[in-house]
Amino acid sequence: MPSKDLERLDRIQQTLRQNHWDALVLFHPDNILMASGMLPGSTHVAAVVTADGEVALITPWWRAEFARQESWADKIWTFDWCRGFNGVEPLAALVEGLKSSREHFRLEAVGYDARMHHYSPAKLPSESFTYDEVKAKLPELFRSVADAAGAASQLKALKTPREIEKLRAAHDVAKAGVEAFYAHAAEGMRETDLGAEVNYAVLKQVGERGIRYTYCDPPQITSGADRTSIAGTMSNHATGRRLKAGDLVMLEFGVQADGYWADITRTLVIGEPTRRQCRIHEAILAAQKSAIAAYAPGESTGDALCQAAWEAMRGLGFGGGITHFLGHGVGFAYHEDRPILGPGESNRVQPGHVTSVEPGLYFFENGVAQGGMRVEDNVVWGDKPSQAEILSDFQRGLSKDAT
């Protein structure tokens, strides 16, 4: 059983007091991980965190031992779903578990994650399970229920020192994937085969730094002018296209280690980069540095940091290639909804926020794709001006030998 993240639990208790809730009732994987230290690993799991800082998990019986080993829960309720074909209906069993928590902790007013507040490729089967039927029962179980999804997202946005250490481990895993990308990208290789090498490298990190579980969202490999010119790579999955000499090749991938995420992009060239490609790459790295240099803790808005990055690229002559914002929250999810580094974002970036910083440039001339490039790193914003820990401070050059 890991020791409790007391700072995390203290923050949850503060939120409960501010909202006059007796407990948070949480169903979704990100939120359960935040509250208990355990990635659920199954559907039909719930966490209850009380105003006294007690944590309970409700889980199918086969996850009981994992819950004892991986969470800091004070109490674990299990139900016998699928054991001996006993006819236990899991939704009803989960509701009974919530009744037990109500009685055990004497709960009346609760907040629950009615809606999810992030956007992503799906990352766990349990994220597709909406819990709508269970949530609909909550008003019958508790005197007062309130949507706490926004509060949960706000809690997750500010990471604790323990969580940042977990993110460092996740980025070690991501580093292995990036190294595989640079090592295996070669003329004649298919995009899908390169993606498989990245995924393989991630899976092999299980056991390193005590990591129990890794997952790599299918690596998005895009190559050639047509495919790399499109910024929205969320739907650009690797294809059977073979890499050619002179190709730009972009890797976008989300990596999870024990539930904590890294979101990384790297771009390389098959062969020798052109002078223009080098200049574009230099402008992107300058944009990252400019955003970090502009950071003032608790004062900088998402808009201000984004504009600093954009101005750097415009100043180097590449304003015409800007097509997307600078970054988003990351950590408990591949993409968290806060903070956002983008135009018009008035929310301020605080110490302990973790975001991507992902300037990119994408070019068309007379409607013809000329290729695109992005470098995405993840940073922990610090306590002092211009202070940010780059969690992904590893290979980001345009060739195998460049750093």
C-alpha positions in Angstrom: 0.0 0.0 0.0 1.6 3.3 -1.0 1.6 6.2 1.5 -1.2 8.7 1.1 -0.6 11.8 -1.0 -1.5 14.1 1.9 -1.2 17.3 -0.1 -3.7 15.9 -2.7 -6.1 14.8 0.0 -5.8 18.2 1.8 -6.7 19.9 -1.5 -9.7 17.6 -1.9 -10.8 18.4 1.7 -10.5 22.1 1.0 -12.8 21.7 -2.1 -15.3 19.8 0.0 -15.4 22.4 2.6 -15.8 25.2 0.1 -18.7 23.5 -1.5 -20.3 22.1 1.7 -20.1 18.5 0.5 -19.5 15.6 2.8 -17.7 13.6 0.1 -16.7 13.3 -3.5 -18.0 10.3 -5.3 -15.9 9.6 -8.4 -16.4 7.2 -11.2 -13.9 8.1 -14.0 -10.4 6.7 -14.2 -8.5 10.0 -14.0 -10.5 11.1 -10.9 -10.1 7.8 -9.1 -6.4 7.9 -9.8 -6.1 11.4 -8.3 -8.2 10.5 -5.2 -6.8 7.0 -4.4 -3.4 6.7 -6.2 -4.7 3.7 -8.1 -5.6 3.4 -11.8 -8.9 1.5 -11.7 -8.0 -1.1 -14.4 -11.7 -2.2 -14.6 -15.1 -0.8 -15.2 -17.6 -0.6 -12.3 -15.2 1.0 -9.9 -16.0 4.1 -7.7 -14.0 6.1 -5.2 -15.4 8.0 -2.2 -13.3 10.7 -0.5 -14.8 12.2 2.6 -14.3 15.6 4.2 -12.3 13.8 6.9 -9.8 12.6 4.3 -10.9 9.0 4.3 -10.8 7.2 1.0 -13.0 4.2 0.0 -13.0 2.1 -3.2 -15.8 0.1 -4.5 -14.6 -2.5 -7.0 -15.2 -6.0 -8.5 -13.7 -8.7 -6.4 -10.9 -9.5 -8.8 -9.4 -6.0 -8.3 -9.3 -6.3 -4.5 -5.7 -7.3 -4.2 -4.6 -4.7 -6.7 -6.5 -2.1 -4.7 -4.7 -3.1 -1.5 -1.3 -2.9 -3.2 -1.7 0.1 -5.4 -4.1 2.5 -3.6 -4.1 4.3 -0.3 -7.7 3.5 0.3 -8.8 3.2 4.0 -11.6 0.9 3.1 -12.3 -1.4 0.1 -15.7 -2.8 -0.7 -15.9 -5.6 -3.2 -18.7 -7.4 -5.0 -18.8 -10.8 -6.6 -19.7 -10.0 -10.1 -18.9 -12.9 -12.5 -17.7 -15.2 -9.7 -19.4 -18.6 -10.0 -22.0 -17.2 -12.5 -23.9 -16.0 -9.4 -26.1 -13.6 -11.4 -24.7 -10.5 -9.6 -25.6 -7.4 -11.7 -22.7 -5.0 -11.5 -24.5 -1.7 -11.7 -26.8 -2.7 -8.8 -23.8 -4.0 -6.9 -22.1 -0.6 -7.4 -25.2 1.2 -6.1 -25.2 -1.1 -3.0 -21.6 -0.2 -2.4 -22.5 3.5 -2.5 -25.2 2.8 0.0 -22.7 1.2 2.3 -20.4 4.2 1.9 -23.3 6.5 2.8 -24.1 4.6 5.9 -20.5 4.0 7.0 -19.4 7.6 6.6 -22.8 9.2 7.3 -22.9 11.1 4.1 -25.7 13.4 3.1 -24.4 15.9 0.5 -21.9 14.8 -2.2 -20.3 16.1 -5.3 -19.8 13.7 -8.2 -18.2 13.7 -11.7 -21.3 14.1 -13.7 -19.4 15.1 -16.8 -15.9 14.5 -18.0 -13.7 17.6 -18.6 -11.0 16.6 -21.0 -10.7 15.7 -24.7 -8.7 12.8 -26.0 -8.4 9.7 -27.9 -10.0 7.1 -25.7 -7.4 5.7 -23.3 -9.1 3.0 -21.3 -12.1 0.8 -21.9 -13.6 2.2 -18.7 -13.7 5.7 -20.1 -16.3 4.5 -22.7 -18.4 3.3 -19.8 -20.5 6.3 -18.8 -22.0 5.2 -15.5 -25.2 7.1 -16.4 -27.4 4.5 -14.8 -25.5 4.7 -11.5 -25.3 8.5 -11.6 -29.1 8.6 -12.1 -29.5 6.7 -8.8 -27.4 9.2 -6.7 -30.4 11.5 -5.9 -32.1 8.5 -4.3 -29.0 7.7 -2.2 -28.0 11.1 -0.9 -29.9 14.1 0.4 -28.0 16.4 -1.9 -26.0 15.7 -5.0 -24.0 18.2 -7.2 -22.0 18.1 -10.3 -18.3 18.2 -9.2 -16.8 17.6 -12.6 -15.5 21.2 -12.8 -14.1 20.9 -9.3 -12.4 17.6 -10.1 -10.8 19.1 -13.2 -9.6 22.1 -11.2 -8.1 19.8 -8.6 -6.3 17.7 -11.3 -4.9 20.7 -13.1 -2.5 21.5 -10.1 -0.2 18.6 -9.6 1.3 17.7 -6.3 5.0 16.8 -5.8 4.2 13.1 -5.7 2.2 13.4 -9.0 5.0 15.3 -10.7 7.4 12.5 -9.7 5.0 10.1 -11.3 5.0 12.2 -14.4 8.8 12.2 -14.5 8.6 8.4 -14.7 6.0 8.6 -17.5 8.4 10.8 -19.4 11.2 8.3 -19.0 8.9 5.8 -20.7 8.1 8.4 -23.4 11.8 8.9 -24.0 12.2 5.2 -24.8 9.5 5.6 -27.5 11.2 8.7 -28.9 14.6 7.0 -29.1 12.9 4.1 -31.0 11.4 6.6 -33.4 14.8 8.1 -34.2 16.6 4.8 -34.3 14.2 3.0 -36.7 13.0 5.8 -39.0 14.6 4.9 -42.4 13.9 5.0 -46.1 11.6 2.2 -47.1 10.0 1.6 -43.7 6.3 1.7 -43.4 4.6 4.2 -41.1 2.8 1.4 -39.3 6.1 -0.5 -38.7 7.7 2.6 -37.3 4.7 3.1 -35.0 5.0 -0.5 -33.9 8.7 0.0 -32.9 7.7 3.0 -30.8 4.9 1.0 -29.1 7.2 -1.9 -28.4 9.8 0.3 -26.8 7.1 1.8 -24.5 5.8 -1.7 -23.5 9.3 -2.8 -22.6 9.5 -0.1 -19.9 7.3 -2.1 -17.5 9.4 -2.9 -14.4 11.6 0.2 -14.8 11.4 2.7 -11.8 8.8 0.4 -10.3 6.3 1.0 -13.1 3.6 -1.7 -13.2 1.8 -0.8 -16.4 2.5 1.2 -19.6 0.2 2.0 -22.4 0.9 3.8 -25.7 -2.0 5.3 -27.6 -1.5 4.1 -31.2 1.5 6.2 -32.3 0.5 8.7 -35.0 3.1 8.6 -37.7 2.7 11.0 -40.6 5.2 11.3 -43.4 5.6 13.3 -46.6 4.4 16.8 -47.4 0.7 16.0 -47.8 0.3 14.2 -44.4 2.5 16.4 -42.3 0.9 19.6 -43.5 -2.3 18.8 -41.6 -2.0 20.0 -38.0 -4.9 18.0 -36.6 -3.1 14.7 -36.3 -5.6 13.2 -33.9 -7.1 11.3 -36.8 -3.9 10.8 -38.7 -3.1 7.2 -37.8 -0.1 5.5 -39.2 -0.6 4.0 -42.7 1.2 1.6 -45.0 3.0 4.5 -46.7 6.8 3.8 -47.0 9.2 6.6 -45.9 11.1 8.2 -48.7 14.4 10.2 -48.8 13.7 13.8 -48.0 10.4 13.1 -46.2 9.4 15.0 -43.1 8.2 12.3 -40.6 6.2 13.3 -37.5 5.5 11.3 -34.4 2.6 12.3 -32.2 2.0 9.9 -29.3 0.4 9.7 -25.8 2.2 7.5 -23.3 0.8 6.3 -20.0 2.8 4.9 -17.0 0.6 3.7 -14.1 -2.1 6.2 -15.2 0.1 9.3 -15.6 0.5 10.7 -19.2 3.1 12.3 -21.4 2.0 13.8 -24.8 5.0 14.2 -27.1 5.6 15.2 -30.7 8.9 15.0 -32.6 9.7 15.6 -36.3 12.6 14.3 -38.3 13.8 14.2 -41.9 14.8 11.1 -43.8 18.2 12.1 -45.0 19.8 15.5 -44.7 17.5 18.4 -43.7 17.3 21.4 -46.0 18.3 24.9 -44.8 14.6 25.9 -44.8 13.6 22.8 -42.8 16.3 23.7 -40.3 15.1 27.3 -40.1 11.5 26.2 -39.4 12.7 23.8 -36.7 14.8 26.6 -35.1 11.7 28.9 -35.2 9.6 26.3 -33.4 12.3 25.8 -30.7 12.5 29.6 -30.3 8.8 29.8 -29.8 9.0 27.3 -26.9 11.8 29.3 -25.3 9.9 32.5 -25.8 6.8 31.1 -24.1 8.8 30.0 -21.1 10.7 33.3 -20.9 7.3 35.1 -20.8 6.0 33.1 -17.9 5.1 35.0 -14.7 3.6 32.7 -12.0 0.0 33.4 -11.4 0.0 36.3 -13.7 0.6 35.0 -17.2 -2.6 34.0 -19.1 -2.8 31.2 -21.6 -3.3 33.9 -24.2 -0.1 35.7 -23.2 2.1 32.6 -23.4 0.6 31.6 -26.7 1.1 35.1 -28.2 4.8 35.1 -27.0 5.4 31.8 -28.9 3.6 33.1 -32.0 5.5 36.4 -32.0 8.7 34.4 -32.0 7.8 32.5 -35.1 6.4 35.6 -36.8 9.6 37.4 -36.0 11.6 34.7 -37.8 9.4 35.0 -40.9 7.0 32.0 -40.4 3.8 33.6 -39.3 2.0 32.2 -42.3 2.4 28.6 -41.0 0.7 29.1 -37.6 -2.5 27.1 -37.5 -3.1 26.0 -33.9 -2.8 27.0 -30.3 0.3 26.5 -28.0 -0.7 23.9 -25.5 -3.1 22.2 -23.0 -3.1 20.5 -19.7 -1.6 17.0 -19.4 -1.0 14.5 -16.7 -4.0 12.6 -15.5 -5.2 12.4 -19.2 -3.5 12.6 -22.6 -5.3 16.0 -23.0 -6.8 17.8 -20.0 -9.1 20.7 -20.4 -7.1 23.2 -18.3 -5.0 25.1 -18.4 -5.2 26.0 -22.1 -2.4 28.0 -23.8 -4.3 29.7 -26.6 -5.7 32.9 -28.0 -8.4 34.5 -25.8 -7.6 32.3 -22.8 -7.8 34.5 -19.7 -7.1 31.9 -17.1 -3.8 32.3 -15.4 -1.0 29.7 -15.4 0.0 28.7 -11.8 3.0 26.9 -10.3 2.2 23.2 -10.4 0.3 23.4 -13.7 1.6 20.9 -16.2 1.0 21.6 -19.9 2.2 20.8 -23.3 4.1 23.4 -25.2 3.6 22.5 -28.8 4.3 25.2 -31.4 4.0 24.0 -35.0 4.3 25.3 -38.5 2.4 23.9 -41.5 2.6 25.2 -45.1 0.6 25.2 -48.3 1.5 27.2 -51.4 -1.2 27.7 -54.0 -3.2 25.0 -52.3 -0.3 22.5 -52.6 1.0 20.9 -49.3 4.6 21.8 -48.6 5.0 19.9 -45.3 4.7 20.7 -41.6 6.6 20.3 -38.4 5.9 20.3 -34.7 7.9 19.8 -31.5 5.7 19.1 -28.4 7.2 19.1 -25.0 5.6 18.9 -21.5 6.5 21.3 -18.8 5.8 21.9 -15.1 5.4 25.6 -14.5 7.4 26.8 -11.6 7.4 29.3 -8.7 9.6 31.9 -10.3 9.4 33.9 -13.5 10.6 32.0 -16.6 10.9 28.8 -14.5 9.6 25.6 -16.1 10.8 22.1 -15.8 10.8 20.4 -19.2 9.8 16.9 -18.4 10.5 15.8 -22.0 14.0 17.3 -22.3 15.3 14.7 -24.6 16.1 14.2 -28.3 14.2 16.6 -30.5 16.4 17.3 -33.5 15.7 16.8 -37.2 18.0 13.9 -37.7 19.1 10.8 -35.8 22.3 12.4 -34.6 21.0 15.8 -33.7 19.8 16.4 -30.1 
